[in-house]
């Protein structure tokens, strides 16, 4: 049998706000179609809730620590310069490897060794936020590139960046079909990253009066200061208040914009899946789609990511592979460190020694089987574990001394509205979870 191809689809700031994840207000028919053809992992967790770091971790198969894979500005080449990257490993085993759009946070990161050709990105000059309206461009020119936090224009899909990324990827699929070699083709879509710019067609999929605000727009009871932040990423945009909560109408507009941007990217995913079918490549192509981390839409009074709440750590992951029956859901705890070894096993490649995740192939074959006891995430000084029932986080200083902690019971409090770590009756539970956290992934993340 020929080596399988890989279509690798990272999506920036995509939380599990999808129809196939139970959010029935969402219009995401194409990602839903992929989910129906493969396995969906509702309890997938990123290693770091910020784009540069999570991508570097996933693409090297190595977990973050206090000094590695920390910020949005992470370079894998700087933090871990000798790690064999996922596309580099495929390239060394005879694959053509191509990168379109946003895959690594920095396009030139590991580029010479990871990709067969220079990574491609639409030529938008200094307008990477892709404002089309002149008035918004004018505002952005005087506001460090940031105009309004959203834009709605009556234009075709290719007018914005993600439509161009889809078009380029379709062109690549046509030429790769005839290349005679297996391919690893990455199509990294930007939306729903801020600003929420999308064609009017996708805004019109939603009635504004039916767009719901977060039902817990308040700080969780007992949450430590370390858990909160001022969502500076959003506040830097024009007309967003520099302090305090958003007015309800602005919040509703932003949520509407997030939905529209998500549906816009969903349509681009559909174009790629249609092309796989048209070129008769689907039956021999692994497709993996993931959001690089979650995103806050007003929950706990927060926006963006940058925190250790479930809303920022939990992100979509869907895997569809040749020879494995689809229409499956696995409730197992999985994490993004698992994607690298999974793709190696599916493609029949050896597993590099440095990998720190576990192949998900057994779950693709038997979704309900016993799996990990815990998965591990971190953001700056905050280390989190998610177990079957709990999300527990500790913040510590450089000496390892704990400064704060929080615990949420997802059976009793799935929206994390009360930190119960300091309740006397939970003392033994906190000690157990703390032990799992400090023992680390090697001791406790595998059955």
CORVENPE-V717808 format. One line per field, one symbol per residue. ss: DSSP state (a for helix, b for strand, c for the rest). phi: phi as a letter, one per 20 degrees, with the letter a starting at -180 (. if undefined). burial: b if it has 9 or more other C-alpha atoms within 8 Angstrom, else e. Layout:
ss: ???
phi: ???
burial: ???
This chain:
ss: ccccbbbbbbbcccccccaaacccccccaaaaaaaaacbbbccbbcccccaaaaaaaaaaccccbccbcccccccaaaaccccccaaaaaaacccbbbbbbcccccccccaaaacccccbcccccccccccccaaaaaaaaccccccccbbbbcccaaacaaaaaaaaaaaaaaaaacccccbbbbbbbccccccbbbbaaaaccccaaaccccccccccbcccaaaccccaaaaccccccccccccaaaaaaaaaaaaaaaaaaaaaaaaaaaaaaacccaaabbbbbbbccccbbcaaacbbcccccaaaabccbbbbcccccccbbbcccbbcaaaaaaaaaaacccccccccccccaaaaaccccccccbbbbbbccbbbbbbccbbbbbbbcccccbbbbbbbbccccccccbcccccaaaaaaaaaaaaaaaacaaaaccc
phi: .ffffcddcecfmeefecgfenefffdcfeffffffeccddfdecfebebfffffffffdmcefbfdclddfefdffefbfdfffgffffffdnefdccdmddffdgeflgfdecfcggdbgedleeffmfdfgfffffffdclndefebbccecfgffegfffffffffgfffffgefmcfcdddceeefefgfeebgggefffcegfdfeegececfggnffgffdbekfgfffefmegebmffggfffffffgfffffffffgffgffffffgffeldffccfdccbefafaednfmmdcmcmbdegfeeebfbccccgndfelccdeffcbffefgffffffemefegfefcdcgeggffecfeffbffbcccbbleddccddgdcdcccdcefenefdabbbceffebfelebfdfefgfdgffffffffgfffnffecece
burial: eeebbbbbbbbbbbbbebbbeebeebbbebbbebbbbbbbbbbbbbbbbbbbbbbbbbbbbbbbeeeebbbbebbbbebeeeeebbbbbbbeeebbbbbbbbbbbbbebbbeebbbebbeeeeeeeeeebbeeeebbbbbbebebbbbbbbbbeeebbebbbbbbbbbbbeebbebbeeeebbbbbbbbbbbbbbbbbbbebbeebeeeebebeebbebbeebbeebbbebeebbbbbebeeeeeeeeeebbbbbbbbbbbbbbbbbbbbbbbebbbebebbebbbbbbbbbbbbbbbbbbbbbbbbbebbbbbbbbbbbbbebebbbbbbbbbbbbbbbbbbbbbbebeeeeebbbbbbbebbeebeeeebbbbbbbbebbbbbbbeebbbbbbbbeeeebebbbbbbbeebeebbbbbbeeeebbeebeebbebbebbbeebbbe
